[in-house]
Amino acid sequence: MLFSKNNNKFTKCPMDAKDMINSINSEGFAVIEDFVSKETLDKFMPEVYRRFDRLSYNGTKGYVKLSGQKYLADTLTVHKEILKIYLHPFIIDCCEEYTGKPVHLSDYRIYQNLAAHQMPWHVDNKQTMPDQTEKMLDYKGLITLIYLDDVDHGPFQLVRGSHLWASGFNKEMWDDVIEKYSKDIVTFNNQKAGTAIIYDTRGIHRAEPFQKGSPRTALFAQYADLDKPTGEPIFINTEHAAKLSEKTIQVLRFGKKASAPTWPIPADKIQNTQREKLADLPT
């Protein structure tokens, strides 16, 4: 079993694709400790923290803030080691084994949850439309969440086994009924930086809110098979990808149009809102 009767305790999976996929099929998730080594984290996290200290503005690359979260701007361009994680052969092979089809990267981000942020219980088997509405999709995909800090507050939480039935409700947000499933909530607290939690896109999950403490920094990578919507636009730094294999071209979906805007809300929508407010002012 992946966890004991106390759902806050669970065992880690080895980096074995068969064991991991069996775990996700049955429970909805798998945990791999030290998926990203401290040595690798030390290469790119100083730059990540530096950018989280400054707001993106007028060409300066930093973060974009939405509610109680900060999102790193142009995540894939920040450091070559970050791009390598998103293209990690173990992740891609497991995704393709799990879905039974070739996959692409659909959504991605490095982000921070801040104190008092209330993330709702939700699922991610959806498509963001150009007008920012969401369309629910029923498909089998995987998300990799990697803690980039040691986590002792604000951990990831998931309803065990919900990937097997939640999509049947055609429902994105689950706060209104989450109490029904409280006994199945698994909390991934007290985990080291570099820990990877790989879970089915259809699973009900959130980050647990916390009232005080440092931000929780994580990397998010969502993969779907090639006949599903492409997702957000992808931007890379070409110096980080001197050689492009066929698999890299596939995963980064070269030549394919994005089906959704960059998350969080694009600047043009914010600017349009500001224009509308200005237009309402008395002259």
Residue pairs with C-beta under 8 A, 6 or more apart in sequence:
2 10
2 11
2 13
2 23
2 26
2 27
2 29
2 30
2 31
3 9
3 10
3 11
3 27
3 160
3 186
4 10
7 160
7 183
7 184
7 185
7 186
7 187
8 186
8 187
8 189
10 31
10 186
10 188
11 31
12 31
12 32
12 33
13 19
13 20
13 23
13 30
13 31
13 32
14 32
15 32
15 35
15 90
17 90
17 93
17 94
17 97
19 30
20 30
20 32
20 94
20 198
21 30
21 94
21 97
21 98
23 29
23 30
24 30
24 98
24 142
24 163
24 198
24 199
24 200
25 98
26 161
27 160
27 161
28 158
28 159
28 160
28 161
28 162
28 163
28 164
28 199
28 200
28 203
29 158
29 160
29 186
29 197
29 198
29 199
29 200
29 203
30 197
30 198
30 199
31 188
31 191
31 195
31 196
31 197
31 198
32 195
32 196
32 198
33 191
33 192
33 194
33 195
34 192
34 194
34 195
35 146
35 194
35 195
35 196
36 85
36 146
36 193
36 194
36 196
37 194
38 193
38 194
40 81
40 194
41 148
41 193
41 194
43 79
43 81
44 78
44 79
44 81
44 82
45 148
47 78
47 79
48 72
48 78
48 79
48 110
48 148
48 217
51 61
51 62
51 63
51 72
51 73
51 78
52 62
52 63
52 70
52 72
52 112
52 215
52 217
53 62
54 60
54 62
54 63
55 62
55 63
55 64
55 65
56 62
56 63
56 64
56 73
61 73
61 74
61 77
61 78
62 73
63 70
63 71
63 72
63 73
63 112
64 70
64 71
64 73
64 264
65 71
66 264
66 265
67 117
68 113
68 114
68 115
68 116
68 117
68 118
69 111
69 112
69 113
69 114
69 117
69 264
70 111
70 112
70 114
70 215
71 109
71 110
71 111
71 263
71 264
72 78
72 109
72 110
72 111
74 235
75 82
75 108
75 109
75 110
76 82
76 83
76 86
76 108
76 234
76 235
76 236
76 237
77 235
77 236
77 237
77 240
78 110
79 240
80 237
80 239
80 240
82 110
82 219
83 236
83 237
83 240
83 241
85 91
85 146
85 219
85 221
86 105
86 108
86 221
86 251
87 247
87 248
87 251
87 252
91 142
91 144
91 198
91 221
91 223
92 103
92 223
92 247
92 251
94 142
94 198
95 103
95 141
95 142
95 223
96 102
96 103
98 140
98 142
99 140
99 141
99 142
99 223
99 224
99 225
100 225
101 225
101 226
101 227
102 225
102 226
102 250
103 141
103 223
103 224
103 225
103 226
103 250
103 251
104 223
104 224
104 225
104 226
104 230
104 231
104 250
104 251
104 252
104 253
104 256
105 221
105 222
105 223
105 231
105 234
105 251
105 252
105 253
106 141
106 222
106 223
106 224
106 228
106 229
106 230
106 231
106 232
107 124
107 220
107 221
107 222
107 231
107 232
107 260
107 263
108 220
108 221
108 222
108 232
108 234
109 219
109 220
109 263
110 148
110 217
110 218
110 219
110 220
111 217
111 218
111 220
112 215
112 216
112 217
112 218
113 119
113 154
113 207
113 210
113 215
113 216
113 218
114 215
115 210
115 211
115 212
115 213
115 215
116 209
116 210
116 211
117 207
117 209
118 209
119 206
119 207
119 209
120 173
120 174
120 175
120 206
121 159
121 173
121 174
121 175
121 178
121 204
121 205
121 206
122 172
122 173
122 174
122 204
122 205
122 206
123 162
123 166
123 167
123 171
123 172
123 174
123 201
123 202
123 203
123 204
123 205
124 143
124 201
124 202
124 222
125 136
125 137
125 138
125 139
125 141
125 167
125 201
125 202
126 134
126 135
126 136
126 137
126 172
127 134
127 135
127 137
127 229
127 259
127 260
128 134
128 259
128 260
128 261
128 263
129 135
129 260
130 260
130 261
132 261
132 265
132 269
134 172
136 167
136 170
136 171
136 172
137 228
137 229
138 167
138 202
139 201
139 224
139 225
139 228
140 200
140 201
140 202
141 200
141 201
141 202
141 222
141 223
141 224
141 225
141 228
142 198
142 199
142 200
142 201
142 222
142 223
143 198
143 199
143 200
143 201
143 220
143 221
143 222
143 223
144 196
144 197
144 198
144 219
144 220
144 221
144 223
145 156
145 196
145 197
145 198
145 199
145 218
145 219
145 220
145 221
146 194
146 195
146 196
146 197
146 218
146 219
146 221
147 191
147 192
147 193
147 194
147 195
147 197
147 216
147 217
147 218
148 193
148 194
148 217
148 218
148 219
149 193
149 214
149 215
149 216
149 217
149 218
150 191
150 192
150 193
151 188
151 189
151 190
151 191
151 192
151 193
151 195
151 216
152 189
152 190
153 189
153 208
153 210
153 213
153 216
154 207
154 208
154 209
154 210
154 213
154 216
155 187
155 188
155 189
155 190
155 191
155 207
155 208
155 216
156 187
156 188
156 197
156 205
156 206
156 207
156 208
156 218
157 185
157 186
157 187
157 188
157 205
157 206
157 207
157 208
158 185
158 186
158 188
158 197
158 199
158 203
158 204
158 205
159 166
159 174
159 178
159 181
159 184
159 185
159 186
159 203
159 204
159 205
160 184
160 185
160 186
161 184
162 181
162 184
162 202
162 203
162 204
163 199
163 200
163 201
163 202
163 203
166 174
166 202
166 203
166 204
167 202
174 204
178 204
181 204
187 208
188 195
188 197
189 208
199 205
201 222
201 224
207 216
210 216
222 231
223 251
224 231
226 250
229 259
229 260
230 253
230 256
230 257
230 258
230 259
230 260
231 258
231 259
231 260
232 258
232 260
232 261
232 262
232 263
233 258
233 261
233 262
234 252
234 253
234 258
236 252
241 248
244 254
